Amino acid sequence: MTSKAPERWSSRATFILAAVGSAVGLANLWRFPYSVGTGGGSAFVFVYLGAVLLVSLPVLIAELMVGRRGRLSPPQAIGTVAREGGASPAWAGMGYVGGIGSLIVLAFYSVVGGWTLAYAGKALTGASPVTAAEASAAFDGLNASAPGLFACFAVFIGATIAVSALGVQKGIERVVKIMMPALFLILLSLAAYALIAGEAAKAMTFLFKPDFSKITGAVVMDAVGQAFFSLGVGMTNLMAYGAYVDRDTSIPRTSLFIVGADTAVALIAGIAIFPIVFAVGLAPDSGPGLVFQTLPVAFAQMPGGSLIAPAFFFLLFFAALTSSISMIEAPVSWLQGRFGWSRVTAALVPGAISFGLGVLCVLSFNILSGFHPLDGVPLLEGRNFFALFDYLVTTLMMPGCAIFIALFVAWALPKALTRDEFGVAESGYAFGLWRFCLRYVAPLALAAVLIGGAMA
């Protein structure tokens, strides 16, 4: 049983807000700053910008094109477009892989979303740490407490399921209309504060003064990976959103706007964080602990830090939630289209699966911290559930699925079909450049990320 996508975005603006919300998440506000710090600052930034345009943007356009053309859930849309283009219906398999990957991502992502909620609460109550030792102890204490971490995780994933159950217009649109403007307002306010109260000149030099001597193979690989993960392409989330897009919406122009907004958030996040880090003499290469262990100490030492800290962590929470609600959309739309389920039932079932997997991730930091489920399996040994799910999806499934999306659209589908969805004449420079990048640049770059991650 199949059916057409039951809903549409109420307007082009709400679609853009939702798509930007899907792309803008913890990868921008948590992963990007610490990747810049460990990647040498401007060297990482310049490679990242190039990778966004040459790798992420072409795949994003391809996902949205297939979603709109097929007008169904990702597996069904891929199958429909494949039949129309004379390609094998077996290509639909990558839609199922993307949907499964989305549920796994939602599981461990909701744990990190729970961290943002816990830290926002601490900041509001004035319980933020003031020394590095206190910050480390607070983070370890949060993870060591199974009930406390579970509660934060449950609230976050529960909110995600609730928004999805309300539907496209009543749920997703209402949330992004409130949270996305609030996110940008808070982020810009934090950046302005950081430039005034922090070491602005040092931070701007670190971020934007070219120093190509620091570009190494490792920096290139990390920057390409960040550009790819930042937009969330590869898991067919945006393909599901594309099914609700009207024909009069220009996918290339919309995609450029989404990429531009996503990149702007990442760069502004760097501007908001590094002046504070330098002002209090902290190391910019603190790694993943930069946001949850280093910044609380910095806020405690800065004028007005007691007000800035809760704003920052609520910013993280908003960004995490607008991304998580897109992660569940692909399986929800498939269940609705395949079985004709109501929106509520279709949201509860995959939500329950992610919830169950997420409980294992919660326990990975405490009760099951020493349990490695796939010990003895090459590449997967020595990883708890949280690390295992993270590795399987972000290192293997996401780049692998994105490669297949690129090959499907650029090689398996007729040029005339993709040109029709792209919306420009065959001789158009933009179409030719996009198709070249999707045929050659993106698959090769993503294959390098896949191989490099698997061998790391």
C-alpha positions in Angstrom: 0.0 0.0 0.0 1.4 3.4 -1.0 0.0 6.9 -0.8 1.1 10.4 -1.7 2.8 12.5 0.9 -0.1 13.7 3.0 1.1 17.1 3.7 2.9 20.1 2.2 4.9 23.0 3.7 2.5 25.9 4.1 5.0 28.2 2.4 8.4 28.3 0.9 9.7 30.3 3.9 8.6 27.6 6.3 10.3 24.9 4.3 13.5 26.9 4.3 13.3 27.4 8.1 12.7 23.7 8.6 15.5 22.7 6.3 17.9 25.1 7.9 16.7 23.8 11.3 17.5 20.2 10.1 21.0 21.2 9.0 21.8 23.5 11.9 22.5 21.4 15.0 25.2 20.3 17.4 27.5 19.7 14.4 27.6 23.5 14.0 27.7 24.6 17.6 29.5 21.8 19.3 31.6 19.9 16.8 32.6 22.8 14.5 34.3 24.9 17.2 36.4 22.1 18.6 37.3 20.8 15.1 38.5 24.3 14.2 40.5 24.4 17.4 42.2 21.1 16.9 42.5 21.7 13.1 44.6 24.8 13.3 42.0 27.5 13.0 41.9 29.2 9.6 43.5 26.2 7.8 40.5 24.1 8.8 38.0 26.9 8.0 39.1 27.4 4.4 39.1 23.7 3.6 35.7 23.4 5.2 34.3 26.2 3.1 35.5 24.6 -0.1 34.1 21.2 1.0 30.7 22.7 1.7 30.4 24.0 -1.8 32.0 21.1 -3.7 30.8 18.1 -1.6 27.9 18.9 0.7 25.9 21.2 -1.6 25.7 18.9 -4.6 24.5 16.0 -2.5 22.0 18.2 -0.7 20.5 19.3 -4.1 20.3 15.7 -5.2 18.4 14.6 -2.0 15.9 17.4 -2.3 15.4 16.7 -6.1 14.6 13.0 -5.5 12.3 13.8 -2.6 10.3 16.3 -4.6 10.2 14.2 -7.8 9.0 11.1 -5.9 6.6 12.8 -3.6 6.8 9.9 -1.1 9.0 8.7 1.7 12.7 8.3 0.8 12.6 4.5 -0.1 9.4 5.0 -2.1 10.6 8.2 -3.7 13.8 6.6 -4.8 12.0 3.6 -6.3 9.5 5.8 -8.1 12.2 8.1 -9.6 14.3 5.0 -10.5 11.4 3.5 -12.5 10.7 6.8 -14.2 14.3 7.1 -15.2 14.7 3.5 -16.3 17.0 2.6 -13.4 16.9 -0.5 -11.2 14.3 -0.3 -8.4 17.0 -1.8 -6.1 18.3 1.7 -5.6 15.5 2.1 -3.1 17.6 0.1 -0.7 19.6 3.1 0.2 16.4 4.8 1.4 15.9 2.0 3.9 19.6 2.2 5.0 19.1 6.0 5.5 16.0 5.5 7.6 17.6 2.9 9.8 20.6 5.2 10.2 18.4 8.1 11.2 16.9 6.1 14.0 20.3 5.1 15.3 21.5 8.7 15.0 18.5 9.9 17.0 19.3 7.5 19.7 22.8 8.7 20.6 22.1 12.3 19.4 19.3 12.5 22.1 21.9 11.7 24.8 23.9 14.8 23.7 20.7 16.7 23.5 20.1 15.7 27.1 23.5 17.2 28.0 22.4 20.5 26.6 19.2 20.4 28.6 21.1 19.5 31.8 23.7 22.3 31.3 21.0 24.8 30.6 19.3 23.9 33.9 22.6 24.2 35.8 23.3 27.6 34.3 19.9 28.9 35.2 20.3 27.8 38.8 23.8 29.1 39.1 25.3 25.7 39.6 27.8 26.0 36.7 31.4 24.9 37.6 34.0 27.7 38.0 37.2 25.7 37.7 38.5 23.2 35.2 38.5 20.4 37.9 34.9 21.3 38.8 33.9 21.3 35.1 35.4 17.9 34.5 33.8 16.5 37.7 30.4 18.0 36.7 30.4 16.4 33.3 31.6 13.0 34.6 29.0 13.2 37.4 26.2 13.9 34.9 27.1 10.8 32.8 27.8 8.6 35.8 24.3 9.1 37.2 22.1 6.8 35.1 18.8 8.2 36.5 19.8 11.8 35.9 21.2 11.3 32.4 18.2 9.1 31.5 15.8 11.8 32.6 17.4 14.5 30.4 17.6 12.0 27.5 13.9 11.1 27.9 12.8 14.7 27.9 14.7 15.5 24.8 13.6 12.5 22.7 10.1 12.8 24.1 9.9 16.3 22.8 11.2 15.1 19.4 8.5 12.4 19.1 5.8 14.8 20.3 6.7 17.4 17.6 6.8 14.8 14.9 3.4 13.3 16.0 1.8 16.7 15.5 2.7 16.7 11.8 4.4 18.9 9.3 2.4 22.1 9.7 1.1 21.7 13.2 4.3 20.3 14.6 7.5 20.9 12.7 6.5 24.3 11.2 5.4 25.7 14.6 8.6 24.7 16.3 11.0 26.0 13.7 9.1 29.3 13.4 9.8 29.9 17.0 13.1 28.2 17.6 15.0 29.2 14.4 14.6 33.0 14.9 15.4 32.5 18.6 18.5 30.5 17.7 19.8 33.1 15.4 19.0 36.0 17.8 20.7 34.2 20.7 23.8 33.3 18.6 24.2 36.8 17.3 23.9 38.3 20.8 26.5 35.8 22.1 28.9 36.7 19.2 28.4 40.5 19.9 29.1 39.9 23.6 32.2 37.8 22.9 33.6 40.4 20.5 33.2 43.1 23.1 34.2 41.2 26.3 36.7 38.8 24.8 39.9 38.7 22.7 38.3 39.6 19.4 41.4 40.4 17.4 43.1 37.2 18.5 40.1 35.1 17.7 39.5 36.6 14.3 43.1 36.1 13.4 42.9 32.5 14.5 39.7 31.9 12.5 40.3 33.8 9.3 43.9 34.8 8.7 45.2 32.4 6.1 47.9 30.0 7.3 48.1 27.3 4.6 51.1 25.8 6.2 48.8 24.1 8.7 46.8 22.3 6.1 47.6 18.6 6.4 46.0 15.5 5.2 44.3 15.0 8.5 43.0 18.6 8.5 41.6 18.1 5.0 39.9 14.9 5.9 38.4 16.3 9.1 37.2 19.5 7.3 35.5 17.5 4.5 33.9 15.2 7.1 32.6 18.2 9.1 31.2 19.9 6.0 29.4 16.7 5.2 28.1 15.9 8.7 27.1 19.6 9.4 24.3 19.5 6.8 23.2 16.0 7.7 23.1 14.8 4.1 23.3 11.0 3.5 20.6 9.9 6.0 17.7 11.0 3.6 16.3 13.4 6.2 16.2 16.2 3.7 14.9 13.9 1.0 11.9 13.4 3.3 11.5 17.1 3.7 11.8 17.5 -0.1 8.7 15.4 -0.6 6.7 18.3 0.8 8.2 21.0 -1.5 6.1 22.6 -4.3 7.2 22.5 -7.9 7.6 26.3 -8.1 10.4 26.2 -5.4 13.9 26.5 -6.9 15.9 23.6 -5.4 19.3 25.0 -6.3 18.6 28.5 -4.9 17.0 27.0 -1.8 19.9 24.7 -1.3 22.3 27.6 -1.5 20.3 29.4 1.1 20.3 26.4 3.4 24.1 25.9 3.0 24.7 29.6 3.5 22.7 29.7 6.7 24.3 26.5 8.0 27.8 27.8 7.3 27.0 31.2 8.8 25.9 29.6 12.0 29.1 27.5 12.2 31.3 30.6 11.6 29.3 32.8 14.0 29.6 30.0 16.6 33.3 30.2 16.3 33.2 34.0 16.7 31.0 33.6 19.8 33.3 31.0 21.4 37.0 31.7 20.6 37.2 35.3 21.9 36.0 34.0 25.3 38.4 31.0 25.2 41.3 33.3 24.5 40.2 36.0 27.0 40.5 33.6 29.9 43.6 31.8 28.7 42.1 28.5 27.8 43.3 26.2 25.0 41.4 26.4 21.7 42.3 22.8 21.0 40.4 21.4 24.0 38.6 18.9 21.7 35.1 17.6 22.3 35.1 19.0 25.9 35.3 22.6 24.6 31.6 23.3 24.9 30.7 21.2 28.0 33.8 21.5 30.1 35.8 24.5 28.9 33.2 27.1 28.2 31.4 26.8 31.6 34.7 27.8 33.2 35.1 30.6 30.8 31.5 31.9 31.4 32.2 31.8 35.2 35.2 34.2 34.7 33.5 36.6 32.3 31.5 39.7 33.1 27.8 38.8 32.7 28.7 35.1 32.4 25.8 34.1 34.6 23.4 35.5 32.0 25.3 34.3 29.0 25.7 30.7 30.1 22.0 29.8 30.1 21.5 31.6 26.9 24.3 29.6 25.3 23.1 26.2 26.4 19.5 26.9 25.5 20.9 27.8 22.1 22.4 24.4 21.9 19.1 22.8 23.0 17.2 24.6 20.3 19.7 23.6 17.6 19.7 20.0 18.7 15.9 19.8 18.7 15.4 21.3 15.3 17.8 18.7 13.9 16.4 15.8 15.8 12.9 16.3 14.5 14.2 15.9 11.0 15.9 12.6 11.9 12.6 10.8 12.6 10.8 12.2 9.5 12.1 9.6 7.0 10.8 6.6 8.9 7.6 8.4 9.9 6.8 9.3 6.2 7.6 5.7 5.2 5.2 4.2 7.7 2.5 6.5 6.7 3.0 5.8 3.0 3.5 2.1 3.3 0.9 1.1 5.9 -1.4 4.2 5.9 -0.8 4.7 9.6 -1.9 7.9 11.4 0.8 10.5 12.1 0.8 9.8 15.8 1.3 6.0 15.4 3.9 6.5 12.7 5.9 8.8 15.1 5.5 6.6 18.2 6.9 3.4 16.6 10.2 4.6 15.3 10.4 6.9 18.3 10.1 3.9 20.6 12.9 2.1 18.6 15.2 5.1 19.0 14.3 5.4 22.6 15.2 1.8 23.3 18.6 2.2 21.5 19.1 5.5 23.3 18.7 3.8 26.7 21.7 1.6 25.8 23.6 4.8 24.9 22.7 6.3 28.3 23.9 3.2 30.1 27.1 3.3 28.1 28.4 6.1 30.4 27.6 4.3 33.6 26.2 0.8 34.2 27.4 -0.6 30.8 30.5 1.6 30.5 32.8 -1.5 30.3 30.6 -3.5 28.0 31.7 -3.7 24.4 29.0 -5.6 22.4 31.1 -6.3 19.3 34.4 -7.1 20.8 36.4 -9.3 18.5 34.9 -7.7 15.3 37.6 -5.7 13.5 36.9 -1.9 13.6 34.1 -2.3 16.1 35.9 -3.8 19.1 36.5 -1.8 22.2 33.4 0.4 21.7 30.5 0.8 24.0 27.0 1.2 22.6 27.2 5.0 22.3 30.6 4.9 20.5 29.5 1.9 18.4 26.3 3.6 17.2 28.2 6.9 16.5 30.9 5.0 14.5 28.5 2.9 12.5 26.4 5.9 11.4 28.8 8.8 11.1 31.8 6.9 9.8 30.2 4.2 7.7 26.5 4.6 6.9 26.3 8.4 6.3 29.1 8.7 3.8 28.3 5.4 2.2 24.6 6.3 1.7 25.6 9.7 0.4 27.9 8.1 -2.2 25.1 6.0 -3.5 22.8 9.0 -3.6 25.4 10.8 -5.8 25.9 7.8 -8.0 22.1 7.3 -8.4 21.3 10.9 -9.3 24.4 11.7 -11.4 24.9 8.3 -13.2 21.8 6.2 -13.0 19.2 8.8 -13.8 18.8 10.4 -17.3 20.3 13.8 -17.6 17.1 15.2 -18.9 15.2 14.2 -15.7 17.8 15.8 -13.4 17.9 18.9 -15.6 14.1 19.2 -15.3 14.3 19.1 -11.5 17.3 21.4 -11.4 15.3 24.0 -13.4 17.9 25.3 -15.8 18.7 24.7 -19.5 21.1 21.8 -20.3 23.8 24.3 -21.3 23.5 26.1 -18.0 26.8 26.6 -16.3 25.3 26.0 -12.8 23.7 22.6 -13.9 27.0 21.5 -15.5 29.1 22.4 -12.5 26.6 20.7 -10.1 26.5 17.5 -12.2 30.3 17.4 -12.4 30.7 17.7 -8.7 28.0 15.1 -8.0 29.6 12.7 -10.5 33.2 13.0 -9.5 34.1 15.3 -6.7 31.6 14.3 -4.1 31.9 10.5 -4.5 35.7 10.6 -4.4 35.8 13.0 -1.4 33.2 10.9 0.5 35.0 7.7 -0.4 38.2 9.1 1.1 36.3 10.1 4.3 34.7 6.6 4.4 38.0 4.8 4.0 39.9 7.2 6.3 37.3 6.8 9.0 37.2 3.0 8.7 41.0 2.8 9.0 41.3 5.3 11.8 
